[in-house]
């Protein structure tokens, strides 16, 4: 009986050390020119095609468009484009990228450049795949932007005006934040970096809110973009092979 109690006590005392050992914060992702470099390059190229040849693919052309076709949530956000707010959304997106890079480098301090590059490549895969999925979904849905529903809307809308769904800012922002969290989760250290993860998701949320405030997007555009970005951002690192 005493031997059993001693063994049980030893197991309980050793459990935290075992858990920390299983975390493997030094785990590295297996990154190679093929397929990783090809995936990133291919996804970037795929995302760029509708942007480089905007009029070759479907886009909404109504102006003014009929607000009766909108959900009530979206109808309430129709308004003129606010360029300064739109510019601010680019600023918060850039800030998130800078913070994410700094945070990621901090988690690999003392582990060498290759480890950081591996993490960054996996995140780049997630973000580039998100960008490709977003741009082609825009083409498939070809939804007008909010300012095209104004009664006085006139002129000829551009292809970009007619591709509002989903929000690219929201999808990219949430993909980057989710990929960062997924990489750290895969390494078993997400719990140590809750503040950094929260800050990145906060920046993504602010970016999305600014897109609605600028009347660049409807609320459902940014919600769809956030869901798409989060899904791809979390999944890619969770499935990516690691070095044994």
N, C-alpha and C positions, 0 to 999 in steps of 0.2 A: 504493500500500500504506500509506504513512504517513498519507494522507488518510483512508483507511478506519479505521485505528487511532484517529486523532484523533476521528472521528465516533462510534465505538463507545464511547470513553472519555467523551465528552460525554453520550451517552445514559445511561451508567451513573451518572454524577454527577448527572444531572438527574432520575433515577428517583424518589429519595426526595421531591423537591420536587413532582413530578407526582402522586405518591401522596397527599401531604398536601393538594394542591389538590383532588383528587377526593373527599377525605373530606367536604368541605363541612359543617363543624360548625355552620354558620349556616343549614342547610337548614330550611325551615319547612313544617309540615303545613297543607294547605288545610282550614280549618275554617269551616263555615257553619251557621246555624240549621237549614237543611235541606241535607243529611240528618242532620248530626251531632247537633244538639240533639234532633231527633225520635228518632233511634236510642237515645240515652241515656235519654230520658224513656220511650220505649216499652219498652225493656228493663227499666228499673226497675219500671214498672207491671206488666209480665209476671211479674217475680220476686215482686212483692208480692201478686198474686192468691191463690196457694195459702196465703200467710201470713195474709192478711186473712180468708179464708174456709176455714179449715183443715179443717172437717168436710165440705166440699162435694166433696172430692177423695179419692182412694184413699189409705189408710194402713193399716199392719199393726195388727191388733187382738189378736193372741195374747198371753197372759200367764198362766203362763209359756210361752215359746216353746220349740220343740224344738231343742236344740243339735246334734243329729245331722245337721241339714241344713246345718250350717256347715262351711267348710273348716277343716282343722286349725289353720292360722295364726290364723284368727279365733276358733276355739273356745277357744284358750289365753288370750284377752284378755277373756273374760266376767268381769264383776265389778260391784260396786255403783257408783253414780254418786258421783264426788268433786267436790263443788261448788267447792271452793277451786282445784283444778287446772283445772276448766272456766273459772273466772273468770280464771285466769292466761293461758289461751289467748286470751281476749279482749284481755288486756293486750298480749301479743306481737303480735297482729294490729294493734292500734292503734299500737304502736311502729313496726311496719313501715310503716304509712301515713304516720306523721310523718317517719320517716327518708327514705322515698321522695320525699315532697314537698320536703324540704330538699335532697336530692341533686339532684333534677331542677332546682330553682331554681338550684343552683350551676352546673350545666352551661350555663345560659342567662345567666349573669351578664354584664351589659353589652350584652345583645342586645334588651332591651325586654320589657315585660310580655306583648305579643301572642305572642311566640315561646314563652314559658313556658305561656301559656294554651292554645296550640295543642297542645303536647306533652301537657299535662294532660288536655285534652279527648279526645285519642286514647286515652290510658290509661284514662280514665273509660269510654269506649265498650267497651274490652276487658273491663273489670271488670264493667260492668253486663250485658253479653251473657253473661259467665260466670255471673253470679248467676241470670239467667233460665234458662239451660240447666241449671244445678244444681238449682234448685227444681222444675223440671218433670221432671227425671230422678228426683228423690226421689219424686214422685207416681207416676211410671210403675213404679218398682221397689218402692216402699213396703216397705222392709226394716226390721225392728225394730232398736232400739238394743241394745247389748250387755247392759244391765242387765235387759232384759225376758226374757233367757234364764236368769236365776237361778232355781233351783228354788223359792224362796219368793216369787217375784214375784206380787203380788196387786194388786187394784184395777183401775180402768179406765184404760188408757193413752190419752194424748192423741194428737192427730194428729201432733204433732212427735215423740213417742216412736216412732211407726211410720214414720218417714222418715229412715233413717240413711244411705242410699247415694245419692249420694256425699257426702263431707264438704264442707259449704259453707265452713268455715274454710279448709280446705286448698285448695279451688278458687280462692277469692278471693285468698288469700295468694300462691299460685303464679302466678295470672293477673297480679297487680300487679307481681311481681318480673320475670316474663317480658316484660310489656309495657314496663317500664322498660328492660330490656336490649335489646328489639327497637327501641325508639325511638332509643336511643343507637347501635345497630348501623346503623340507617337513616341516621343522621347521620354515620356513619363514625368515631365517637369511643368506641365500646365498649371498645376496648383501653386507653384512658386512665382508665377508671373501673371496672377489674376489682374493686377492693376494695369499692366501693359496691354493685356487682351481687352480689358474693359475700355481703355482709352482708344484703341483702334476701332472697336465697335461703336463707340461714341462718335468718333470722327466720321464713320460711315453713315451713322444716323443723321448727323448734322448735314452732311453732304446731300443726302436724300431729301431732307426737309427743305434745303435751300433750292433744290430743283423744282419742288412744288411751289415754293414762295416766288420763284422767278417766273412761274407759269411756263416753264420749259416742259413740265411733265404733270400728269394727273397723279393723284395718290395711288391709284391702282398700278400705274406705270412703275413707280418706285417700289411698291410692295412686291410686284412680280420680279423686278430686277434684284431686289434684296434676296428673295427666295431662290432665284436661279443662281446668283453669285454664292450664296451660302452653301447651297447643295454641292456645286462643283468645287468650291474652295475647300470644303471639309473632306470631300470624297477622295480627291486626287492624292493628297499626302497619306491618307489612311490606307490606300491601296498600293502606294509606291513601294517597290522592293528596297530592302536595306542591305547593307554589307554584313554578311554573317559574322 
